Amino acid sequence: MPSTTGVLERKDATTTPARRGTLALRDRGKRVKRHWQLYLLVLLPLAYLIIFKYIPMYGAQIAFRDFSPVKGILGSDWAGLKHFRTFFESPNFWVLIKNTLVISLYSLLVGFPAPILLALALNEVRGMRFKRLVQMVTFAPYFISTIVMVSMIILFLSPRLGFVDHILNAFGMESVNFMGVPNYFSSIFVWSNVWQGIGYGAVIYLAALSGINVDLYEAARVDGASRIRKVWHIDLPGIMPAATVLLILNVGQIMNVGFEKIYLMQNPLNTSASEVISTYVYKIGLLGANFSFSAAVDLFNSVINLILLLTVNYAARRLSESSLW
């Protein structure tokens, strides 16, 4: 029987690159036609990213120009790194960096492990009614808007009307204007964020805990492992991939402190501790109409976040099997 190997090899060799490209394009078209519903679902998120995330990058060049709304972006004079140098030499530079890092690192150190601890504790609760009650109580604050949350904080900590002041007076202590003391600002901001977001964050880890194989718990029970041992050797490794990804995302946003809440909590007495890069960009760029300078500050902030994201993702990929890419 004659061999067909040589015939196939000759046929494959005679296929030109253009012919192979045409066949590949035809196969790709067939796959798109076969799964058009899936591509249609992806189309809307893709259009959102292109319109609202990628196209606005064109305007980032005003950080390198003396932007004038009359002249437009391309018509404005080229300034190079002038606005970046102005920011680096500004007396506010180190104050903004310090305040941003203090609040961000404080939020990361307190806010990141809090949902993990709550999820581990709820996972050990056997009474379903009590467990659902705790989940409802901790999850409900997540739906409070930022404006309402800040109004509650100001009201609770008011030196005359707040219940915190009444408690201090009941123990014989003097009234304290918490919102007017700069040293208290970061703690008020961080712990109110923990109270508002701990329930939502715990849901993610509870979902990861529900995917752990129950045979592991049975084996640990047979071996006589305590609850602490089960949490350490089963629960924590089970949620580690999700925790690693969330940690990478949080570190990648470490320079982006929540603008709305900080801006609403600011007052002339606590500005020395509450002025961060995001509020500074808003005041200089929109209120002061210095668009090029504010764009340079914000671009610098974004580059730092990108470097942190790439660094932490690389470290996570080297140290564990979990990473963003």
Protein Blocks (a to p, Z undefined) as FASTA:
>chain_A
ZZfklmmmmmmmmpcfklmmmmmmmmmmmmmmmmmmmmmmmmmmmmmmmmmmmmmmmmmm
mmmpccdfklommlpccebjmlmmmmmmpmklmmmmmmmmmmmmmmmmmmmmmmmmmmmm
mmmpmblklmmmmmmmmmmmmmpcfklmmmmmmmmmpcklpmklmmmmmnopacddfklm
mklmmmmmmmmmmmmmmmmmmmmmmmmmmmpcfklmmmmmmnopafklmmmmmmmmmmmm
mmmmmmmmmmmmmmmccfklmmmmpcfklmmmmmcfklmmmmmmmmnopaklmmmmmmmm
mmmmmmmmmmmmmmmmmmmmbdfZZ
